[in-house]
């Protein structure tokens, strides 16, 4: 990557592995973490969005495979959100928004990600309730649209909603979020490609690092809980990135 020195790229790659590990361990693709990391390393805006979506596809796909393998996936909890989120993510991926507005919206989503990771909201409820179809369709549409626009999969928002409304357990929300992120990211990229003539080749160089962390995280997270120290480290990175997006 021309805009990064060799030493900076090595540091970036190591952090990328850690981020994909942690996110995959809780059923997420890691887009908010990748977006934060790329913002901190001053990646060009045109590269940030498609790269986050691309890495999301690989990591969330691996994560879903392991969570489903361990029988945590519930189809009835997934499809109400996916019905509206997939077309909405396509529209979001097709849209191009002002750079300043993009940074501000992304900054807000990163703060939400920090709060989610730290467990400020979205704790598992003891008693589970049936899914409200109308509300799930509305939530899926909203998350899908922003997912495509910003370059996230939406799992960082969907997971706490499922837990807060007592529609599923922590493991179930992780499994559902993983597939939700996967389909939204694919839809978002399709929309992006229809609007743009090319895809940044720099994005593909990062796939191996995301795969390493994502695979290890998915294996670990589908059987155990995520690492607490890594959680706080990631929260710090996200917070720094959100501050940078608002101030610069």
C-alpha positions as CSV (number, residue, x, y, z in Angstrom):
1,X,0.0,0.0,0.0
2,X,1.6,3.2,-1.2
3,X,0.2,5.4,1.6
4,X,1.7,3.2,4.3
5,X,5.4,2.5,5.1
6,X,6.4,-1.1,5.6
7,X,6.7,-0.7,9.4
8,X,3.3,0.9,9.6
9,X,1.7,-1.8,7.5
10,X,3.1,-4.5,9.8
11,X,1.6,-2.7,12.8
12,X,-1.7,-2.3,11.0
13,X,-1.8,-6.0,10.0
14,X,-1.1,-7.1,13.6
15,X,-3.9,-5.0,14.9
16,X,-6.2,-6.2,12.1
17,X,-5.6,-9.8,13.2
18,X,-6.5,-8.9,16.8
19,X,-9.7,-7.0,15.7
20,X,-11.0,-9.8,13.5
21,X,-10.3,-12.3,16.3
22,X,-12.3,-10.4,18.9
23,X,-15.2,-9.6,16.6
24,X,-15.5,-13.2,15.2
25,X,-15.5,-14.5,18.8
26,X,-18.8,-12.7,19.3
27,X,-20.3,-13.5,15.9
28,X,-19.4,-10.2,14.2
29,X,-17.6,-9.4,11.0
30,X,-15.5,-6.6,12.5
31,X,-16.4,-3.7,10.1
32,X,-16.6,-1.1,12.9
33,X,-13.2,-2.2,14.0
34,X,-11.7,-2.1,10.5
35,X,-13.3,1.3,9.8
36,X,-11.8,2.6,13.0
37,X,-8.4,1.2,12.3
38,X,-8.3,2.5,8.7
39,X,-9.4,5.9,10.0
40,X,-6.5,6.0,12.5
41,X,-4.0,5.0,9.7
42,X,-5.5,7.7,7.4
43,X,-6.7,5.4,4.7
44,X,-8.4,7.2,1.8
45,X,-12.2,7.5,2.2
46,X,-12.8,5.7,-1.2
47,X,-10.9,2.6,0.1
48,X,-12.4,2.5,3.6
49,X,-16.0,1.5,2.9
50,X,-15.5,-1.3,0.3
51,X,-12.6,-2.7,2.3
52,X,-14.7,-3.0,5.5
53,X,-17.5,-4.7,3.6
54,X,-15.1,-7.1,1.9
55,X,-13.4,-8.2,5.1
56,X,-16.8,-8.4,6.8
57,X,-17.9,-11.1,4.3
58,X,-14.9,-13.4,5.0
59,X,-14.9,-13.0,8.8
60,X,-18.6,-13.1,9.4
61,X,-18.9,-16.1,7.0
62,X,-16.3,-18.0,9.1
63,X,-17.9,-16.9,12.3
64,X,-21.3,-18.1,11.2
65,X,-20.0,-21.5,10.2
66,X,-18.6,-22.2,13.6
67,X,-21.6,-20.8,15.6
68,X,-24.0,-22.8,13.4
69,X,-21.8,-25.9,13.8
70,X,-22.2,-25.6,17.5
71,X,-26.0,-25.3,17.1
72,X,-26.5,-21.7,18.1
73,X,-28.2,-20.5,15.0
74,X,-32.0,-20.0,14.9
75,X,-33.5,-19.4,11.4
76,X,-36.7,-17.9,12.9
77,X,-34.7,-15.2,14.6
78,X,-32.7,-14.4,11.4
79,X,-35.1,-14.1,8.5
80,X,-37.4,-11.3,9.8
81,X,-34.4,-8.9,9.9
82,X,-32.9,-10.2,6.6
83,X,-36.0,-9.7,4.5
84,X,-35.8,-5.9,4.7
85,X,-32.1,-5.5,5.5
86,X,-30.8,-7.1,2.3
87,X,-32.5,-4.7,-0.2
88,X,-31.9,-1.8,2.2
89,X,-28.1,-2.6,2.3
90,X,-28.0,-2.7,-1.5
91,X,-29.5,0.8,-1.6
92,X,-27.1,2.0,1.0
93,X,-24.1,0.6,-0.8
94,X,-25.2,2.3,-4.0
95,X,-25.5,5.7,-2.3
96,X,-22.6,8.1,-2.1
97,X,-22.7,10.6,0.8
98,X,-20.7,13.7,1.6
99,X,-17.2,12.9,3.1
100,X,-17.8,15.1,6.2
101,X,-21.2,13.6,6.8
102,X,-19.7,10.1,6.3
103,X,-17.1,10.8,9.0
104,X,-19.7,12.1,11.4
105,X,-22.1,9.2,11.0
106,X,-19.2,6.7,11.2
107,X,-18.0,8.4,14.4
108,X,-21.4,8.0,16.0
109,X,-21.5,4.3,15.0
110,X,-18.1,3.7,16.5
111,X,-19.2,5.2,19.8
112,X,-22.2,2.8,19.7
113,X,-19.8,0.0,19.0
114,X,-17.6,1.0,22.0
115,X,-20.7,1.0,24.3
116,X,-21.8,-2.4,22.9
117,X,-18.4,-4.0,23.4
118,X,-18.1,-2.7,26.9
119,X,-21.6,-4.2,27.7
120,X,-23.2,-0.8,28.5
121,X,-26.4,-2.1,26.7
122,X,-27.6,-5.4,25.3
123,X,-27.3,-7.8,28.2
124,X,-28.8,-11.3,28.0
125,X,-32.3,-11.6,29.5
126,X,-33.3,-14.6,31.6
127,X,-36.8,-15.1,30.0
128,X,-37.0,-15.3,26.2
129,X,-39.8,-13.8,24.1
130,X,-41.1,-14.5,20.6
131,X,-39.9,-12.1,17.8
132,X,-42.2,-9.2,17.0
133,X,-42.3,-9.5,13.1
134,X,-43.3,-5.9,12.4
135,X,-40.7,-4.5,14.6
136,X,-38.0,-6.9,13.3
137,X,-38.8,-5.9,9.7
138,X,-38.5,-2.2,10.6
139,X,-35.2,-2.7,12.5
140,X,-33.8,-4.8,9.6
141,X,-34.6,-2.1,7.1
142,X,-32.9,0.7,9.2
143,X,-29.8,-1.3,10.0
144,X,-29.5,-2.5,6.4
145,X,-29.6,1.0,5.0
146,X,-26.9,2.4,7.3
147,X,-24.9,-0.8,6.8
148,X,-24.6,-0.3,3.1
149,X,-24.0,3.5,3.4
150,X,-21.2,3.3,6.1
151,X,-19.6,0.0,5.3
152,X,-20.7,-2.1,8.3
153,X,-22.6,-5.3,8.5
154,X,-25.0,-4.1,11.2
155,X,-24.3,-6.9,13.7
156,X,-22.9,-4.4,16.3
157,X,-26.4,-2.9,16.4
158,X,-28.5,-6.0,15.9
159,X,-27.0,-8.0,18.7
160,X,-27.9,-5.6,21.5
161,X,-31.4,-5.2,20.1
162,X,-32.0,-9.0,20.2
163,X,-30.7,-9.2,23.7
164,X,-32.5,-6.1,25.0
165,X,-35.8,-7.4,23.6
166,X,-35.1,-10.9,25.0
167,X,-35.6,-12.5,21.5
168,X,-32.5,-14.7,21.9
169,X,-29.5,-15.7,24.0
170,X,-26.0,-14.3,23.7
171,X,-24.8,-17.2,21.5
172,X,-28.0,-17.1,19.4
173,X,-27.6,-13.4,18.8
174,X,-24.0,-14.0,17.8
175,X,-24.9,-16.7,15.3
176,X,-27.8,-14.6,13.8
177,X,-25.6,-11.5,13.6
178,X,-22.9,-13.3,11.8
179,X,-25.2,-14.4,8.9
180,X,-26.9,-11.0,9.0
181,X,-23.6,-9.3,8.6
182,X,-22.6,-11.6,5.8
183,X,-25.7,-11.0,3.6
184,X,-25.8,-7.3,4.3
185,X,-22.1,-7.0,3.3
186,X,-22.6,-8.9,0.1
187,X,-25.6,-6.8,-0.8
188,X,-23.7,-3.6,0.1
189,X,-20.8,-4.5,-2.1
190,X,-23.1,-5.3,-5.0
191,X,-24.6,-1.9,-4.7
192,X,-21.2,-0.3,-4.5
193,X,-20.0,-2.1,-7.6
194,X,-23.0,-1.0,-9.6
195,X,-22.3,2.6,-8.7
196,X,-18.5,2.5,-9.1
197,X,-16.5,1.2,-12.0
198,X,-13.7,-0.4,-10.0
199,X,-12.9,-2.0,-6.6
200,X,-9.8,-0.9,-4.7
201,X,-7.1,-3.7,-5.1
202,X,-5.6,-2.7,-1.7
203,X,-8.6,-4.3,-0.1
204,X,-7.6,-7.8,-1.2
205,X,-4.2,-7.6,0.4
206,X,-5.8,-7.5,3.9
207,X,-8.0,-10.6,3.5
208,X,-5.4,-13.1,4.8
209,X,-4.8,-11.2,8.0
210,X,-8.6,-10.9,8.6
211,X,-9.0,-14.7,7.9
212,X,-6.3,-15.6,10.4
213,X,-7.9,-13.6,13.2
214,X,-11.4,-14.4,12.2
215,X,-10.9,-18.2,12.1
216,X,-9.2,-18.3,15.5
217,X,-11.8,-16.0,17.0
218,X,-14.8,-18.0,15.6
219,X,-13.4,-21.3,17.0
220,X,-12.8,-19.7,20.4
221,X,-16.0,-17.7,20.6
222,X,-18.4,-20.4,19.5
223,X,-17.2,-22.4,22.5
224,X,-16.1,-19.8,25.1
225,X,-16.5,-16.1,25.9
226,X,-14.3,-13.4,24.3
227,X,-11.0,-12.2,25.8
228,X,-11.6,-9.3,28.3
229,X,-8.2,-7.6,27.7
230,X,-8.6,-7.6,24.0
231,X,-12.1,-6.1,24.5
232,X,-10.8,-3.1,26.3
233,X,-7.9,-2.7,23.8
234,X,-10.4,-2.7,20.9
235,X,-12.7,-0.2,22.7
236,X,-9.7,2.1,23.1
237,X,-9.0,1.9,19.3
238,X,-12.6,2.6,18.4
239,X,-12.8,5.6,20.8
240,X,-9.6,7.1,19.3
241,X,-10.9,6.7,15.8
242,X,-14.2,8.3,16.6
243,X,-12.5,11.3,18.2
244,X,-10.3,11.6,15.1
245,X,-13.3,11.5,12.8
246,X,-15.1,14.2,14.6
247,X,-12.0,16.5,15.0
248,X,-10.2,16.1,11.7
